[in-house]
């Protein structure tokens, strides 16, 4: 209990999953960033939007009652979706003719691109437990163009905020992964600052946000992919 109070006093997230070093709130925030990155990457892969929509509309297997991490809702990440507002009297806006007009504005040769845009707006990949990040999210991310998704994810990811809110062990592990010498006994704030600096320079991303093509900038794997 004392550790929790100290973390709150320091302005850090309370880590409810010690084995991961990432709090539910932090995981929710970084997977919201991931949702935005996936939405942008979908624009570069409109054919995937058709597969995504088809998969989302397929009935669940018999006996399956879980909720997939890949969710499509009218609001997406936004609390209120455009078109969901009601008038002052509480009556719903008249929908007559809206669908007909929308259908008219979706020519066949642009249908996939328009679908990709609106699926991105409807997508919500936010999670609160790492256990929930199962094969569904991984499959969707893996199907995206790696260069586009990784670039978008790196642009949105905030290493300074991430390492400030994660545990010192997470920062130390990231520094190890980046092959950066560091003093494991130093204060968390120092570890977080060091990890954030190198994460920006090397394009480091936490595991839940990675694509199969992910590699640290300047690494052998990254150079091989660039040369391919």
C-alpha positions as CSV (number, residue, x, y, z in Angstrom):
1,X,0.0,0.0,0.0
2,X,2.9,2.4,0.8
3,X,4.4,1.8,-2.6
4,X,1.1,2.6,-4.3
5,X,0.8,5.9,-2.3
6,X,4.3,6.8,-3.1
7,X,3.7,6.2,-6.8
8,X,0.6,8.4,-6.7
9,X,2.4,11.2,-4.9
10,X,5.2,11.1,-7.5
11,X,2.6,11.4,-10.3
12,X,3.3,8.0,-11.7
13,X,0.7,5.5,-12.8
14,X,-0.1,2.7,-10.3
15,X,1.2,-0.5,-11.9
16,X,-1.4,-3.2,-11.4
17,X,0.5,-5.7,-13.4
18,X,3.9,-6.0,-11.8
19,X,5.1,-8.6,-14.2
20,X,4.7,-6.2,-17.1
21,X,5.6,-2.9,-15.5
22,X,2.8,-1.2,-17.4
23,X,-0.3,0.1,-15.8
24,X,-3.8,-0.4,-17.3
25,X,-4.0,3.4,-17.9
26,X,-0.7,3.5,-19.8
27,X,-1.6,0.4,-21.8
28,X,-4.9,2.1,-22.8
29,X,-3.1,5.2,-23.9
30,X,-0.5,3.5,-26.0
31,X,-3.1,1.3,-27.7
32,X,-5.1,4.4,-28.4
33,X,-2.0,5.7,-30.2
34,X,-1.8,2.3,-32.0
35,X,-5.4,2.7,-33.1
36,X,-4.6,6.0,-34.8
37,X,-1.5,4.5,-36.5
38,X,-3.5,1.5,-37.8
39,X,-6.1,3.9,-39.1
40,X,-3.5,5.8,-41.1
41,X,-1.9,2.6,-42.4
42,X,-5.2,1.3,-43.6
43,X,-5.3,4.2,-46.0
44,X,-2.3,2.7,-47.7
45,X,-3.9,-0.8,-47.8
46,X,-7.5,-0.3,-48.9
47,X,-7.9,-4.0,-49.9
48,X,-7.2,-4.9,-46.3
49,X,-10.1,-2.7,-45.2
50,X,-12.4,-5.1,-47.1
51,X,-10.9,-8.1,-45.3
52,X,-11.2,-6.2,-41.9
53,X,-14.8,-5.4,-42.5
54,X,-15.6,-9.0,-43.6
55,X,-13.9,-10.5,-40.6
56,X,-15.6,-8.1,-38.2
57,X,-19.0,-9.0,-39.6
58,X,-18.5,-12.7,-39.5
59,X,-20.5,-14.5,-36.8
60,X,-18.6,-15.7,-33.7
61,X,-17.8,-19.4,-33.5
62,X,-20.2,-21.5,-31.4
63,X,-19.5,-21.3,-27.7
64,X,-17.3,-18.1,-28.1
65,X,-18.5,-15.3,-25.8
66,X,-15.3,-13.2,-25.6
67,X,-14.9,-9.6,-26.9
68,X,-12.3,-9.3,-29.6
69,X,-9.6,-6.6,-29.0
70,X,-10.3,-5.4,-32.6
71,X,-13.6,-3.5,-32.2
72,X,-15.5,-1.4,-34.7
73,X,-18.1,1.1,-33.3
74,X,-19.7,4.2,-34.8
75,X,-17.7,6.4,-32.4
76,X,-14.4,4.6,-32.6
77,X,-12.1,6.3,-30.1
78,X,-14.4,9.3,-29.8
79,X,-17.0,9.5,-27.1
80,X,-19.5,11.1,-29.5
81,X,-19.6,10.1,-33.2
82,X,-20.5,12.6,-35.9
83,X,-24.2,12.1,-36.7
84,X,-25.1,10.6,-33.3
85,X,-26.2,14.0,-31.9
86,X,-29.9,14.6,-31.1
87,X,-31.8,17.9,-31.5
88,X,-32.9,20.1,-28.6
89,X,-36.2,18.2,-28.2
90,X,-34.4,14.9,-28.0
91,X,-35.7,13.6,-31.3
92,X,-33.3,11.8,-33.6
93,X,-32.2,13.6,-36.8
94,X,-34.3,12.6,-39.8
95,X,-32.2,9.8,-41.5
96,X,-34.4,9.7,-44.7
97,X,-32.2,10.1,-47.8
98,X,-28.9,10.1,-45.9
99,X,-28.0,6.5,-46.9
100,X,-29.1,7.1,-50.5
101,X,-26.9,10.2,-50.7
102,X,-24.0,8.3,-49.1
103,X,-24.3,5.4,-51.5
104,X,-24.3,7.8,-54.4
105,X,-21.1,9.3,-53.1
106,X,-19.3,5.9,-53.0
107,X,-18.3,5.1,-56.6
108,X,-17.2,1.6,-57.2
109,X,-13.6,2.5,-58.1
110,X,-13.2,4.4,-54.8
111,X,-15.2,2.1,-52.5
112,X,-12.2,0.4,-50.9
113,X,-10.4,3.6,-50.2
114,X,-13.5,5.2,-48.7
115,X,-14.1,2.1,-46.6
116,X,-10.5,2.2,-45.3
117,X,-11.0,5.8,-44.2
118,X,-14.2,5.2,-42.3
119,X,-13.1,1.9,-40.8
120,X,-10.1,3.7,-39.4
121,X,-12.5,6.2,-37.8
122,X,-14.6,3.4,-36.3
123,X,-11.6,1.3,-35.0
124,X,-10.9,1.0,-31.3
125,X,-7.9,-1.2,-30.2
126,X,-7.7,0.2,-26.7
127,X,-6.8,-2.4,-24.1
128,X,-6.3,-2.5,-20.3
129,X,-4.6,-5.8,-19.8
130,X,-1.7,-7.2,-21.8
131,X,-3.4,-10.6,-21.7
132,X,-6.1,-9.1,-24.0
133,X,-3.5,-8.3,-26.7
134,X,-4.0,-11.7,-28.3
135,X,-3.7,-12.9,-31.9
136,X,-6.5,-10.5,-33.1
137,X,-4.5,-7.3,-32.8
138,X,-1.3,-9.0,-33.9
139,X,-3.0,-10.3,-37.0
140,X,-4.4,-6.9,-38.0
141,X,-1.1,-5.1,-37.4
142,X,0.9,-7.8,-39.2
143,X,-1.4,-7.5,-42.3
144,X,-0.6,-3.7,-42.6
145,X,2.3,-2.3,-44.7
146,X,5.1,-2.5,-42.2
147,X,6.9,0.7,-43.3
148,X,3.8,2.8,-43.1
149,X,2.5,1.4,-39.8
150,X,5.9,1.6,-38.1
151,X,6.5,5.2,-39.2
152,X,3.0,6.2,-38.0
153,X,3.5,4.4,-34.7
154,X,6.9,6.0,-34.1
155,X,5.4,9.5,-34.8
156,X,2.7,9.0,-32.3
157,X,4.5,7.2,-29.5
158,X,5.8,9.4,-26.7
159,X,8.9,7.8,-25.1
160,X,9.2,10.4,-22.4
161,X,5.7,9.9,-21.2
162,X,5.9,6.2,-21.5
163,X,9.0,5.7,-19.5
164,X,7.9,8.2,-16.9
165,X,4.7,6.1,-16.3
166,X,6.2,2.6,-16.6
167,X,8.5,1.0,-14.0
168,X,12.2,1.4,-13.8
169,X,12.5,-2.2,-14.8
170,X,10.8,-1.4,-18.1
171,X,13.2,1.4,-18.8
172,X,16.2,-0.8,-17.9
173,X,15.0,-3.6,-20.1
174,X,14.6,-1.1,-23.0
175,X,18.1,0.2,-22.5
176,X,19.4,-3.4,-22.6
177,X,17.5,-4.1,-25.8
178,X,19.1,-1.0,-27.3
179,X,22.5,-2.1,-26.1
180,X,22.9,1.0,-24.0
181,X,25.2,0.9,-20.9
182,X,23.4,2.1,-17.8
183,X,23.5,2.0,-14.0
184,X,20.6,-0.2,-12.9
185,X,20.9,1.3,-9.4
186,X,20.2,4.9,-10.5
187,X,16.9,6.6,-9.7
188,X,13.9,5.8,-11.9
189,X,13.7,9.4,-13.2
190,X,17.2,9.1,-14.5
191,X,16.6,5.7,-16.1
192,X,13.4,7.0,-17.7
193,X,15.1,10.0,-19.2
194,X,18.0,8.0,-20.6
195,X,15.6,5.4,-22.1
196,X,13.5,8.1,-23.6
197,X,16.4,9.8,-25.3
198,X,17.7,6.6,-26.9
199,X,14.2,5.4,-27.8
200,X,13.7,8.5,-29.9
201,X,17.1,8.1,-31.6
202,X,16.6,4.5,-32.3
203,X,12.9,4.3,-32.9
204,X,12.2,1.9,-30.0
205,X,8.6,0.8,-29.5
206,X,7.1,-1.3,-26.7
207,X,6.3,-4.9,-27.7
208,X,2.5,-4.4,-27.9
209,X,2.9,-1.8,-30.6
210,X,5.4,-3.6,-32.8
211,X,5.0,-4.9,-36.4
212,X,6.7,-8.1,-37.6
213,X,9.0,-5.8,-39.7
214,X,10.0,-3.7,-36.6
215,X,13.7,-3.3,-36.0
216,X,15.7,-0.6,-34.2
217,X,17.1,2.1,-36.4
218,X,20.7,1.3,-37.4
219,X,20.4,-2.3,-36.4
220,X,21.5,-5.1,-38.8
221,X,17.9,-6.2,-39.3
222,X,16.9,-2.6,-40.2
223,X,19.8,-2.3,-42.7
224,X,18.9,-5.6,-44.3
225,X,15.3,-4.6,-44.8
226,X,16.3,-1.3,-46.2
227,X,18.6,-3.0,-48.7
228,X,16.0,-5.6,-49.7
